[in-house]
């Protein structure tokens, strides 16, 4: 402040800006800013707020969905060019009060929660997530199905998209999740899903008990209406729904969506954790968990899905196309595959096996066609095609003599009918004479038959 006073006083005494700067040991631009009032002492110029250009976008997104996660919104604005860190972003959300207030959500906060210890490698929590409104081209109906598996100790999770939640698809997705995690914990924890246990009693079914024996693990069932008991996987479910499914576009294949959820799960391995006052990441914690090795092949459950044959005599299955004999276009067939085998069968509604193929890698986009099917389809198509040249449509073709004769016959038929109609004359005198004769009743002598 003293320098500011000296600068103004010396300026009024006629000193130049350069002389004042040399006297006070400051830059000439600083002295000029003091004298003009652009700057004040001990107040640095604040840089422009990097959040301001994205303020309206964030406000619109949170107006459309007040429960949108800040991390999801940060992912979106980071792709749009936001240069700040996540902590600066959330501070700006609070400073500008962007998120609308929600009374029901505020009322549910503050409840007591238990802390459950999870030793390394002890438990993996698994749960289905029903994702609403999937892309129409997936053909899965109103919901997509995502099996999420999370290691209870470290929090690492992986997820696999599945066509259904039946037993065979559960086993297929479960094996894929375990292989993405690099092994299995000693215990699997589920809620009361019907493919694992009897929902009323919580006892494991005999069929799924065979799966657990195959992998050498125990099965733990959550108590009814106790979703917090498997809170690790529930948190992973929210991350998958909020940070991935919410922004999945309409024009995307199942394989591309699976790649998106894999990238998200891998990125979340960088989350920070504090263990015994040591800062580590989720990935580092998971790397230290003693997981059991998986069998070479998955449990041999039999997978069956219904498909419709295309006009090209092809059937779609797991991102690939498989051929069938010609003449089955539009028919419903069943694709049958036993997990662990590299052969699939295509069966008709009458339980007739019409095709067997070697299984292509999932999502490879291959067209697997049997040579016999190719030859039969070519013969069928060629038999339907004529070798004659196509007809010319821009030619002049006058009426033939036969057509002219038929037209004359029709005209003559119409003319005779018209002339006959003209010759019909209605004479009302005849009707009058009949009426006069009927006015007088006939005598007995005039009775007919006498």
ABEGO torsion letter per residue (X at the ends): XAAAAAAAAAAAAGBBAAAAAAAAGBBAAAAAAAAAGABBBGBBBBBBBAAAAAAAAAAAAAAABAABBAAAAAAAAAAAGBABBAAAAAAAAAAAGABBBBAAAAAABGBBBBBBBBBBGABBBBBBBBBBGBBAAAGAEABBBBBBBBBAAAGBBBBBBBABABAAAAAAAAAAAAAAAGEBBABBBBBBBAAABBAAAGBBBAAAAAAAAAAGBBBBBBBBGBAAABAAAAAAAAAAAAAAAAABBABBBAAAAAAAAAAAAAAAAABBBBBGGBBBBAAAAAAABBBBBBBABBBBBBBBBBBBBBAAGBBBBGGBBBBBBBGABGBBBBBBBBBGBABBBBBBAAGBBABBBBBBBBGAGBBBBBAAAAAAAAAAAAAABBABBBBBABBBBBBBAAAAAAAAAAAAAAAAAAAAAAABBBBAAAAAAAAAAAABBBBAAABBGX
